[in-house]
Amino acid sequence: MLATNSIADIIRNRTTVKTGFVDKEVSQELVLSLLEDAVWAPNHKNREPWRFIFVSGNRKEAFIDAVLECQEPAKHAATRRKFEEVPAILVAVMNDDPRQKVWEEDFSATSCLLQNFQLLAWEKELGVCWKTPLHIHDPKFRSAIGVETGEKIVGILHLGYFDKEVVGRRQRERTNPAEKLTTF
């Protein structure tokens, strides 16, 4: 299912992996090696506006607790189960520049980096789900994980090796771009 021959194959075959993770560690070394290539994303004036927080192993419990602090108790059990199934988490943070043009360039660059990361992870048979839940804006959560004033969380990436048969059964479609292309 994951055999690829080109960048186009990886782009077309990559899919978000939300469930079906297997019990296999995602090492910080692997994540760092993927980031070493992903940072080659275009970024205006080479600002490299990003930084990352890696969560795995025994630190996952503290991360889950920080998330639960931002939710009503009725949702705690379901949220805990979801996060316990995820082998590792990568939080992508960018500088939150007050100048609109710079902010847009930095957000775009960080998003490009995250897409690079997802494609590189897929090539290594590592599944990723890019999330932007409400708690990324909550001061309690931000403080708990070390996000500073003047920074924005662009995404929380759930990472893990996955059951290829489960993911392989998913159907994906896209609208033909010709239907969305106009000429000026």
C-alpha positions, 0 to 999 in steps of 0.5 A: 500500500505504501510503495511509492515511485515519486513525490506525486505518489506520496502526495496522492497516497498520504492520508491522515491517520486518526486511529489504528495506531500500533504499539510501537514507539516513535523516537525523538530521533526519528522526528528530529530527522524528519524535521531536518528535511521538513525545515527546507520549506519556503519561508520569507527572508529565511525567518524560520519562524517555527519551533517544536515541542515533542511529547512521548513516553512518560511525558504524555500523561502531563500533556493529557492532564494539560488538555483535560484542564481546558475541558469540561469533566464530562469529556475527560474519559473520551479525551484521555482514551484518544490521547492514550492511543497516540504514541507521540505528539509534536506541537508546532509553534510559530512566532505570532508577529503583530504585522499582518503580512509577516504573520501570514508569511510565517503561518504559510511557511510553518504550514508548508513545513508541516506538510513536508513533515507529513509527506516525509513521515508517510514515506517512513510509514509513520502516520500523522494527524494535524489537529487544531483543537480549541485548547491550543488557545487556552492560556492554561494549556499554553502555559503548561506546555511552555508556549510563550506570549508572542507565539501561536500553536499552528498544530498538534500533530498526532504521530504513530505507526499504524495498521496498514490494512485499516488505513488502506481501506479508506477511500479518498477523492478530490475535485478535479482542479479544472472545475475550480480553475478560472482564467483572468 
